[in-house]
Amino acid sequence: MLPILLALGLGPAPPAAAATAIILNSDDDSLSVIDTATYRETAREHVGRQPHHLIVTPDGQTLIIAMASGNELVFIDRAEGTVKRRLAASDPYQVGFSPDGKRFVATSLRLDRVDLYDAATFELEHRLPASSRPSHIAFARDSATVYVTLQSSDKLIAIDLADGQARWTVPVGAQPAGVWVRPSGTILVALMGSDHIAEIEPRDGSILQRIQTGRGAHNFQLSADCKTLYVSDRVAGTISVLDADTLAVKQTLTAPGGPDDMALTPDGNELWATGRWRASVAVIELASGSLKTKVRVGRSPHGIYLY
C-alpha cells in the first residue's frame, strides 16, 4: 500500500481546485487515485478488505478508511500520505465524527450493531445492537444524538451519544440509506427502495413530509454555500438537485451507473459521483448540468474524497 500512499502526499489542495480524487473500490479491495485535471486514474492498489467509506479527522490532518471485512480502520497522514496507524474495529462500514469532535461512530452493516468511541482515544465506549443492517450516519447539531438508518428493517434509530441507548426506532420507508440533519434540526432520510426522501421530526421520529426525487434515492451532498442539496438516485441513474431551504426539486442531472457517494470540487464547479454498478465515477459540470466525463476505476466504487 505504500507506493499509492506516497502518491497522495500532496498536502492540502489549493483553494481553486482539488489535485486528486480518492475512490474506494469495495469489490476490488482497492483504492484508486484520479488526477482531477486530466480525469485519469493514475494509480490503483490493494488497500484492505472491502473499503466502503472514508472520512477526514476534525483537525484535517488524517484520513480514516473503514475496512468492513478487514475489521480495521486505517489512518493516513494527509500531508505525508503514509499510514500512521491501523486500528482493529468490528466490521466498520460507515464512520463519522460528532460535530463537537468528541465521539466517533461506526456502523457494522454485516454484524447488526453500532459502535460508539471516544474520538480522542478511540476506545470503545458503547456497543448497541441495531437490527438490521445499520448503514448511514448523521448527527444532531448539538452532538447529543446520532441517527442511523437500518436498511433491512426499513427503520431509523436515534441513539443517545452519552449513554449509548436507543431513544426511538421508527419505520420511515423502504430501504433507508443516506441520512442528513438540516439546520432546522429535522432529519432527511433517502429511501433506496422507493423514489423519495422523508423528512423526520427529531423528537419522536414522526414523518413530517415526503419529497419525490428519483428511484433508489440513496445519499446526500450539500453545496458549499448551503443553498443546494444533491440526492443521488441510484436506480434512476440521476441526481436530484433540491433547494436546501424549501426542499423543492429544481433540476435532475444524469449520472449513469448507480450513483452513490458524491463530492464537490473545492471551486464548486463539478459534482463527482461514484457509480456502484459500472466501475466508474461520473463528473458533472454544474454550470451546464451536463455529464462532463466518466472515469474508469475498480469494481463497485463507493467512498470518495477530493484531496
C-alpha positions in Angstrom: 0.0 0.0 0.0 3.0 2.3 0.5 3.5 3.4 -3.2 0.0 4.6 -3.7 0.0 6.5 -0.4 3.2 8.3 -1.3 1.3 9.4 -4.5 -1.2 11.1 -2.2 1.5 13.2 -0.4 0.4 16.5 -1.9 -0.6 18.3 1.2 -3.8 20.2 1.4 -5.4 21.1 -2.0 -5.2 24.8 -3.2 -8.5 26.7 -2.8 -9.2 26.8 -6.5 -9.2 23.1 -7.3 -8.6 19.7 -6.0 -5.5 17.9 -7.2 -6.5 14.3 -6.5 -9.7 12.3 -6.1 -9.5 9.1 -3.9 -12.1 6.4 -4.7 -12.7 3.3 -2.6 -13.4 0.2 -4.8 -15.3 -2.0 -2.4 -15.5 -5.2 -4.5 -11.8 -5.0 -5.6 -10.4 -4.2 -2.1 -8.6 -1.4 -3.8 -8.1 2.4 -3.8 -8.0 4.5 -7.0 -6.2 7.8 -7.4 -7.6 10.1 -10.0 -5.9 13.3 -11.4 -8.8 15.7 -11.3 -7.2 18.0 -14.0 -6.9 15.2 -16.6 -9.6 12.9 -15.3 -7.3 9.9 -15.5 -6.8 7.2 -12.9 -3.1 7.5 -12.1 -2.8 4.6 -9.6 -4.8 1.7 -8.1 -3.6 -0.6 -5.3 -4.9 -3.1 -2.8 -5.9 -1.2 0.4 -7.7 -3.8 2.5 -10.8 -6.0 2.6 -14.0 -4.2 1.5 -13.2 -0.5 1.9 -16.5 1.4 1.8 -16.3 4.8 3.4 -13.6 7.3 4.4 -13.6 10.5 6.5 -11.2 13.2 7.5 -10.5 13.8 11.2 -11.8 17.1 12.6 -8.3 18.6 12.7 -8.0 17.9 9.0 -4.7 16.1 9.4 -5.7 12.4 9.0 -7.8 10.4 6.5 -9.5 7.4 8.0 -10.5 4.5 5.7 -13.0 1.9 7.1 -12.3 -1.7 6.0 -15.5 -3.6 6.6 -14.5 -7.2 6.1 -10.9 -6.4 7.1 -12.2 -5.3 10.5 -9.9 -2.4 10.8 -9.6 1.4 10.5 -6.6 2.7 8.5 -5.3 6.2 9.5 -3.4 8.0 6.7 -1.4 11.2 7.3 -2.8 13.7 4.7 0.4 15.7 4.4 2.8 12.8 4.0 0.5 10.2 2.5 1.8 7.5 4.9 0.0 5.0 7.1 0.1 6.3 10.7 -1.9 3.6 12.4 -4.1 0.6 11.9 -6.8 0.0 14.5 -8.8 -3.2 14.9 -12.5 -2.5 14.6 -15.6 -4.6 14.2 -16.9 -4.5 10.6 -16.7 -0.7 10.2 -18.9 0.2 7.3 -19.9 3.8 7.7 -18.0 6.1 10.1 -18.4 9.7 11.4 -17.4 12.2 14.0 -19.9 14.1 16.1 -19.9 17.9 15.3 -18.1 18.7 18.6 -15.4 16.2 17.7 -15.7 14.2 20.9 -17.2 11.0 19.6 -16.6 8.7 16.7 -19.3 6.3 15.5 -19.0 3.2 13.2 -21.8 1.1 11.9 -21.4 -2.7 11.4 -23.7 -3.5 8.4 -22.9 -7.2 8.4 -23.0 -7.7 12.2 -26.0 -5.5 13.1 -24.5 -3.2 15.7 -23.4 0.4 16.2 -20.1 1.2 18.0 -19.5 4.5 19.8 -15.9 5.5 20.5 -14.2 8.3 22.4 -12.8 10.3 19.5 -9.6 11.3 21.4 -8.5 7.8 22.4 -10.6 5.6 20.0 -11.5 3.5 23.0 -14.9 1.7 22.6 -17.5 3.3 24.9 -20.7 1.6 23.9 -21.8 -1.2 21.5 -25.5 -1.2 20.6 -27.4 -4.0 18.8 -29.1 -2.5 15.8 -31.1 -4.8 13.6 -30.9 -5.0 10.8 -28.1 -3.7 8.5 -27.2 -0.4 10.2 -25.9 1.8 7.4 -25.6 5.5 7.2 -24.9 8.0 10.0 -25.9 11.6 10.8 -25.5 13.6 14.0 -27.8 16.1 15.7 -26.1 19.5 15.6 -25.8 19.6 19.4 -23.8 16.3 19.3 -26.2 14.7 21.7 -27.7 12.1 19.2 -26.6 10.0 16.3 -29.2 8.8 13.7 -28.6 5.6 11.9 -30.6 4.0 9.1 -31.5 0.3 9.3 -31.7 -0.8 5.7 -33.2 -4.2 6.1 -35.8 -3.3 8.7 -36.9 0.0 6.9 -36.3 2.0 10.1 -34.3 4.9 11.6 -32.8 4.7 15.0 -31.9 7.6 17.3 -29.0 6.8 19.8 -28.0 9.0 22.7 -24.3 9.5 22.4 -23.7 10.0 26.2 -25.2 6.6 27.4 -25.3 4.6 24.1 -29.0 3.9 24.5 -31.7 4.0 21.8 -34.1 6.8 22.2 -36.5 5.7 19.5 -36.7 3.4 16.5 -39.3 4.1 13.9 -40.3 2.9 10.4 -39.5 5.5 7.7 -39.9 3.7 4.4 -38.3 1.1 2.1 -34.5 0.5 2.5 -33.4 3.8 4.2 -29.9 4.7 3.3 -28.4 8.2 3.4 -29.4 10.4 6.3 -28.7 14.1 6.8 -29.7 16.7 9.5 -31.0 20.0 8.3 -30.0 23.3 10.0 -33.5 23.4 11.5 -32.8 20.1 13.2 -35.2 17.9 11.2 -33.8 14.8 9.6 -33.8 13.8 5.9 -33.7 10.1 5.0 -33.1 8.8 1.5 -35.2 5.7 0.7 -33.4 3.4 -1.7 -36.3 1.1 -2.1 -38.6 3.9 -3.2 -38.4 7.2 -5.2 -38.4 9.8 -2.5 -36.8 11.2 0.7 -38.6 11.6 4.0 -38.3 14.5 6.5 -38.4 13.3 10.1 -39.2 15.0 13.4 -36.1 14.5 15.7 -38.1 14.4 18.9 -40.1 11.3 18.2 -39.2 10.1 14.7 -42.6 11.0 13.2 -42.7 11.7 9.4 -43.3 15.3 8.6 -43.4 15.0 4.8 -42.1 13.1 1.8 -40.4 14.7 -1.2 -40.3 12.8 -4.5 -36.8 12.7 -6.1 -35.9 9.6 -8.2 -36.0 5.9 -7.9 -33.4 4.5 -5.5 -32.9 7.7 -3.5 -29.6 7.0 -1.8 -27.4 9.7 -0.4 -27.0 13.5 0.2 -24.4 16.1 -0.6 -24.7 19.8 0.5 -23.2 22.6 -1.6 -20.5 24.8 -0.1 -22.9 27.7 0.2 -25.5 25.5 1.9 -28.1 26.6 -0.7 -28.3 23.4 -2.7 -28.8 19.8 -1.7 -28.0 16.9 -4.1 -29.6 13.5 -3.8 -28.2 10.5 -5.7 -30.9 8.3 -7.2 -29.1 5.0 -7.7 -31.8 3.1 -9.6 -32.8 6.1 -11.8 -29.2 6.9 -12.6 -29.8 10.5 -11.8 -29.0 13.2 -9.2 -31.9 15.3 -7.9 -31.0 18.9 -7.2 -33.0 20.4 -4.4 -33.4 23.8 -2.9 -31.8 23.2 0.6 -34.3 25.5 2.3 -37.6 24.6 0.6 -36.6 21.1 -0.5 -38.2 21.7 -3.9 -36.6 19.8 -6.7 -35.0 22.3 -9.1 -33.2 20.1 -11.6 -32.4 16.5 -12.4 -28.8 15.6 -13.5 -27.7 12.5 -15.4 -25.3 10.2 -13.5 -25.2 6.7 -15.0 -24.1 3.6 -13.3 -25.9 3.7 -9.9 -24.7 6.9 -8.4 -23.8 6.6 -4.7 -21.5 8.8 -2.8 -20.8 12.4 -4.0 -18.2 15.1 -3.6 -17.8 18.6 -4.9 -14.6 20.1 -6.2 -13.4 23.0 -4.0 -14.3 25.6 -6.6 -17.9 24.2 -6.7 -17.8 23.8 -10.4 -18.1 20.0 -10.5 -20.0 17.3 -8.7 -18.4 13.8 -8.7 -20.4 10.7 -8.0 -19.3 7.1 -7.7 -21.2 4.6 -9.9 -21.5 1.4 -8.0 -22.8 -0.7 -11.0 -20.4 0.4 -13.7 -17.0 0.7 -12.1 -16.8 4.4 -12.9 -17.0 7.9 -11.5 -19.3 10.4 -13.1 -18.1 14.0 -13.3 -20.9 16.6 -13.8 -20.4 20.2 -14.8 -22.8 22.1 -12.6 -22.9 25.3 -14.7 -24.4 23.4 -17.7 -25.8 20.4 -15.8 -24.2 18.1 -18.2 -22.2 14.9 -17.7 -18.6 16.1 -18.4 -16.9 12.7 -18.3 -16.8 9.2 -16.7 -13.6 7.9 -15.2 -13.0 4.2 -15.1 -12.0 2.8 -11.7 -12.3 -0.6 -9.8 -15.4 -2.7 -9.2 -18.2 -1.2 -7.0 -16.7 2.3 -6.3 -18.2 3.6 -3.2 -16.5 6.2 -0.9 -15.0 9.3 -2.5 -12.8 12.1 -1.2 -11.4 15.1 -3.2 -7.9 15.7 -1.9 
